[in-house]
Amino acid sequence: MCLGELAEVVGVDTGTAAQVRVGGRAGTVSLLTLPDPGVPVAPGDWLLVHAGFALARLTAEDAAQAREIRERSTT
């Protein structure tokens, strides 16, 4: 089973890549796999990422709920 990670966008390199923070780690993800590439990604946005690719955009509320669920499941 593959699990995606929640990533907060901290910068956009180009229209096809973004700098993100995943927990305490920083990295770069490809935006080429997002379902709606016409909507730009901006700092502060949340993404579901896996293997270096952004799979979906999340609202801040959805990201907060997902973090809560993950924190409860690891305790």
Helices and strands as residue ranges (DSSP letters): E 5-14, E 17-22, E 25-30, E 46-50, E 53-58, H 60-73
